[in-house]
Amino acid sequence: MDLTWWISVIELPALAGLFWLLQAHRSATERHLDSLREDLSGLKLHVATNYASNVYLKDVETRLTAHLLKIETKIDRMVERALAGPERHGPAGE
């Protein structure tokens, strides 16, 4: 066997097969990366459209705090009335 025969019959087809395998693997990897990029952008869009913004959360917190303060004031008044007893409000029959 001479060197030319070895190169043309064995080496070139083997190298071509390896090159083809690498190209197929690279294109499959590229497709997978593109799919991951699309999934990530879809997730970012979902989060941006469906989750509350900071401004909205601060508004809700302000409203809840104001309402809780009103409830606290009412409870304090009820406790003060209960501790003051009936002498403050007069007899029950009046």
N, C-alpha and C positions, 0 to 999 in steps of 0.2 A: 504494500500500500504506500502510495506516495502522498506527500503533504497536500497537494492540490485536490486529490480525490477525497481525503479526509476532511478538508475544509468545505468542499462543495456538497458532500453527501451528509456529513454528520454535524459539523459546526454551524453552518448557515441555517439549516432548518431548526436546530436547537435554539439558537439565538433568536430566530424569528418567533418561535413559540414562546420564549420567555418575554420577548418584547410585547407580543400580543397579550399575554397574561397580565403584564404590568399595566398595559393600557386599559384592559377590561377592569382591573381592580381600581385604577385611578378614576375611571368614569363612574363606577359604582359608588366610590367614595364621594365624588362630587355630587352625585344625585342625592345621596344620603345627607350631605351637608346642606344642600339646597332645601331639602325637606325639613331639616331641623331649623333652618333660618325662617322658613315660612311658618312653622309651628310657633317659634318664638315671637315673630311679629304678630301672629294671631293672638297669642296670649297677652302681649303688651296692649293690643287694641282692646281686648276683653277687659283687662284691668282698668284701662283708661276710661272706658265707657260705663262700666258696671259698679265700680267702687266709689265710695264717697270721697269728695275732695276735702282738703283741710278747711276751707272756708265753710263748707256745709257742716262739718263736724264741730267747728267752733260755734256756729250758730245754734246747733242742737244742744251743745253743752251749756250755752248761755241761757237758752230757754228752760232747760231742765233745772239749772241752778236757781233761776228765778222762781220756778214753780215749787221747788223744794224749800226755798226760803219762805214762801207764802204758807206752805203746810206747817213749817216749823213755827211760824208766828201764830197760826191758829191753834196749834197744840199748846203753845205756851199760854195763850189766853184761856184755853179750857182748863189747864192745870191751875192757873191763878184763880179762876172762878171756883174750882173744886176745893181748893185750899182755903178760900175766903169763907166758904160755908154759907148757910141759908141766911145769916144775919145781914149779909150785904144786899141780898135781893129781896128781903122781906119774907113774911110767912108764906107758906105754900098756898094758903086759901085766898090770898088777896089778888 
